[in-house]
C-alpha cells in the first residue's frame, strides 16, 4: 500500500467533514480551512483544519481537526493521564460519599468531630477504592495525538488518520486508540485514498451556551465575514 502524505490526509478529511456538516448547516455559508492557528494570547496553537458554520439549531458551530499520517506512529502509545486519574477518583469519592449518605451527616449530626470525619473518611476510602479498581481503565488514559487535538477550542473535535498508518499498527493499538477517543469524545476519520474517507468513531458534542469558540482563532474576522 502506498503512503498517504499528511497534507493529503488534511485536505481529504477536511473536505469530507465539510460535506458531512453541510447537512446540519442553516445555510450554504461554511468556513473550512486547513492550518488555522489560535490567537497568540491563546498559545498560537495550529489546528490542521477548522470548520465553522451556523447550525440550524445550535447557532455558530466550530469543528476542529488534527491530521496524522504514518510519520506520527510513535505518538500512538497510550499513557495514563495522572491529572485525569486524580480528577476521576475525586469525582468517585464525592459520588460515593453522597450515595452512601455520609455526605449528609455533615448537616444532620450534632457532633462537630464526626460531622467532618465521617464524610471525609468515606470520601477518601471511596476515592482510593475507585482508583485501585480502575487503575488500568481506559477512562484515565490518553495518547499524545488526542491531547493535541483537545487544545483546539471547538464543539466537536476530530482526528484524521491515513489508512496505511492504521494498517501498520497492531490491531490492539488501533482498538486502544478507538477506546481512548470514545472516552474523550474525539471523532476519528480514516482517509482511504486521495478521494475517499470514512468515519471510524463519532465524536461527542460538547456545548457551552456562553462560550464563543470562534474568538479563540486568529482567523476570527475571516470566519465571521464568511458566515454573514
C-alpha positions as CSV (number, residue, x, y, z in Angstrom):
1,X,0.0,0.0,0.0
2,X,1.4,3.4,-1.0
3,X,1.9,6.0,1.7
4,X,-0.6,8.8,2.0
5,X,1.0,12.2,2.8
6,X,-0.2,14.1,5.9
7,X,-1.1,17.1,3.6
8,X,-3.4,14.8,1.6
9,X,-4.9,13.5,4.9
10,X,-5.7,17.1,5.8
11,X,-7.3,18.0,2.6
12,X,-9.4,14.9,2.1
13,X,-10.5,14.8,5.7
14,X,-11.4,18.5,5.7
15,X,-13.5,18.2,2.5
16,X,-15.2,15.0,3.9
17,X,-16.1,16.7,7.1
18,X,-17.3,19.9,5.3
19,X,-19.7,17.8,3.3
20,X,-20.8,15.9,6.4
21,X,-21.7,19.1,8.3
22,X,-23.5,20.7,5.4
23,X,-26.4,18.6,6.4
24,X,-26.5,20.4,9.7
25,X,-25.9,23.9,8.4
26,X,-28.6,26.6,8.4
27,X,-27.2,28.0,5.1
28,X,-24.6,27.1,2.5
29,X,-22.1,29.5,4.1
30,X,-19.4,27.4,5.7
31,X,-15.8,28.3,6.7
32,X,-13.4,25.4,6.1
33,X,-9.7,25.8,6.1
34,X,-6.5,23.9,6.8
35,X,-3.7,25.3,9.1
36,X,-5.7,27.6,11.3
37,X,-4.0,28.9,14.5
38,X,-5.4,30.2,17.7
39,X,-4.6,33.8,18.6
40,X,-1.2,34.5,20.2
41,X,-2.7,35.1,23.6
42,X,-4.2,31.6,23.4
43,X,-0.9,30.0,22.5
44,X,-0.8,30.2,18.7
45,X,-1.7,26.5,18.5
46,X,-2.1,25.3,15.0
47,X,-5.1,23.1,14.1
48,X,-4.8,21.1,10.9
49,X,-8.3,22.0,10.0
50,X,-11.2,24.2,11.2
51,X,-14.8,24.2,10.1
52,X,-17.3,26.8,11.2
53,X,-21.0,27.1,10.2
54,X,-24.3,28.2,11.6
55,X,-26.1,25.1,12.9
56,X,-29.8,25.1,12.3
57,X,-30.5,24.7,16.0
58,X,-27.3,25.4,18.0
59,X,-26.0,28.6,16.3
60,X,-22.4,29.1,15.4
61,X,-20.8,25.7,15.5
62,X,-17.0,25.0,15.4
63,X,-15.3,21.8,14.4
64,X,-11.5,21.3,14.8
65,X,-9.3,18.6,13.3
66,X,-5.9,17.2,13.6
67,X,-4.5,15.1,10.8
68,X,-1.9,12.3,11.2
69,X,0.0,10.0,8.8
70,X,2.4,7.1,9.2
71,X,5.1,9.5,10.4
72,X,3.2,10.0,13.7
73,X,3.0,6.3,14.7
74,X,5.3,6.9,17.7
75,X,2.7,9.3,19.2
76,X,0.1,6.5,19.3
77,X,1.3,4.9,22.6
78,X,-1.4,5.1,25.3
79,X,-0.3,6.5,28.7
80,X,-2.1,7.3,31.9
81,X,-3.1,10.9,32.4
82,X,-2.4,11.4,36.1
83,X,-4.4,14.6,36.3
84,X,-7.4,12.9,34.8
85,X,-6.9,9.9,37.0
86,X,-6.9,12.1,40.1
87,X,-9.9,14.0,38.9
88,X,-11.9,10.9,38.2
89,X,-11.0,9.5,41.6
90,X,-12.1,12.8,43.2
91,X,-15.5,12.6,41.5
92,X,-15.9,9.0,42.5
93,X,-15.2,9.9,46.1
94,X,-17.8,12.7,46.1
95,X,-20.4,10.4,44.4
96,X,-19.8,7.6,46.9
97,X,-20.0,9.9,49.9
98,X,-23.3,11.3,48.6
99,X,-24.8,8.0,47.7
100,X,-23.8,6.4,51.0
101,X,-25.5,9.2,52.9
102,X,-22.2,10.1,54.7
103,X,-22.2,13.5,53.0
104,X,-25.4,14.5,54.7
105,X,-24.1,13.7,58.1
106,X,-22.2,17.0,57.8
107,X,-25.5,18.8,58.0
108,X,-27.5,16.4,60.3
109,X,-25.1,15.4,63.0
110,X,-24.5,17.5,66.1
111,X,-21.1,16.1,66.9
112,X,-18.6,18.5,65.2
113,X,-15.9,15.9,65.1
114,X,-17.9,13.2,63.3
115,X,-19.6,15.8,61.1
116,X,-16.3,16.2,59.4
117,X,-14.5,12.9,59.9
118,X,-17.3,10.6,58.7
119,X,-17.9,12.1,55.3
120,X,-14.2,12.8,54.9
121,X,-13.3,9.1,55.6
122,X,-16.0,7.8,53.2
123,X,-14.8,10.2,50.5
124,X,-11.1,9.2,50.9
125,X,-11.9,5.5,51.1
126,X,-14.3,5.7,48.1
127,X,-11.7,7.6,46.0
128,X,-9.0,5.1,46.9
129,X,-11.2,2.1,46.2
130,X,-12.2,3.6,42.8
131,X,-8.6,4.4,41.9
132,X,-7.4,0.8,42.8
133,X,-10.3,-0.9,40.9
134,X,-9.9,1.3,37.8
135,X,-6.2,1.9,37.7
136,X,-5.8,0.3,34.3
137,X,-9.0,1.6,32.8
138,X,-9.1,3.5,29.6
139,X,-11.0,6.2,31.4
140,X,-7.7,7.5,32.7
141,X,-5.6,7.0,29.6
142,X,-4.7,9.3,26.7
143,X,-2.4,9.4,23.7
144,X,-0.4,12.4,22.5
145,X,-2.5,12.9,19.4
146,X,-5.7,13.1,21.5
147,X,-4.1,15.6,23.9
148,X,-3.0,17.6,20.9
149,X,-6.5,18.0,19.3
150,X,-8.1,18.8,22.7
151,X,-6.1,22.0,22.7
152,X,-8.2,23.5,19.8
153,X,-11.5,25.2,21.0
154,X,-14.4,23.5,19.3
155,X,-17.8,22.0,19.9
156,X,-16.6,18.7,18.3
157,X,-13.0,17.6,17.6
158,X,-11.7,15.0,15.1
159,X,-8.6,13.1,14.4
160,X,-7.9,12.1,10.8
161,X,-5.6,9.2,10.1
162,X,-4.4,7.7,6.8
163,X,-5.5,4.1,6.3
164,X,-1.9,3.0,5.8
165,X,-0.9,4.4,9.2
166,X,-3.6,2.4,11.0
167,X,-2.9,-0.7,9.0
168,X,0.8,-0.5,10.1
169,X,-0.3,-0.6,13.7
170,X,-1.1,-3.8,15.7
171,X,-4.8,-4.3,16.0
172,X,-4.5,-4.0,19.8
173,X,-3.1,-0.4,19.4
174,X,-5.8,0.6,17.0
175,X,-8.5,-0.7,19.4
176,X,-6.9,1.1,22.3
177,X,-6.9,4.3,20.2
178,X,-10.6,3.9,19.4
179,X,-11.5,3.4,23.0
180,X,-9.5,6.3,24.3
181,X,-11.0,8.6,21.6
182,X,-14.5,7.5,22.7
183,X,-13.7,8.2,26.3
184,X,-12.5,11.7,25.4
185,X,-15.3,12.3,22.9
186,X,-12.9,12.6,20.0
187,X,-14.1,11.6,16.5
188,X,-11.9,9.6,14.1
189,X,-11.9,9.8,10.3
190,X,-9.9,7.4,8.2
191,X,-8.6,8.6,4.9
192,X,-8.7,5.6,2.5
193,X,-7.1,7.3,-0.5
194,X,-6.9,10.8,-2.2
195,X,-10.7,10.9,-2.7
196,X,-12.4,8.8,0.0
197,X,-12.7,8.8,3.7
198,X,-15.0,7.3,6.3
199,X,-15.9,7.7,10.0
200,X,-14.4,5.2,12.4
201,X,-15.5,6.9,15.7
202,X,-18.2,9.6,16.1
203,X,-17.4,12.5,18.4
204,X,-19.3,13.6,21.5
205,X,-20.8,17.0,21.2
206,X,-19.8,19.4,24.0
207,X,-21.9,22.6,24.0
208,X,-21.3,25.6,26.2
209,X,-24.0,28.2,25.5
210,X,-21.9,31.1,26.8
211,X,-18.7,30.2,25.0
212,X,-17.8,31.6,21.7
213,X,-15.2,29.3,20.2
214,X,-14.6,31.5,17.2
215,X,-13.0,34.2,19.2
216,X,-10.0,32.0,20.0
217,X,-8.8,31.8,16.4
218,X,-6.6,34.2,14.5
219,X,-9.0,33.9,11.5
220,X,-11.9,35.2,13.6
221,X,-12.6,38.1,11.2
222,X,-12.5,35.9,8.1
223,X,-14.7,33.3,9.8
224,X,-17.4,35.9,10.8
225,X,-17.2,37.5,7.3
226,X,-17.8,34.1,5.7
227,X,-20.9,33.4,7.8
228,X,-22.5,36.8,7.2
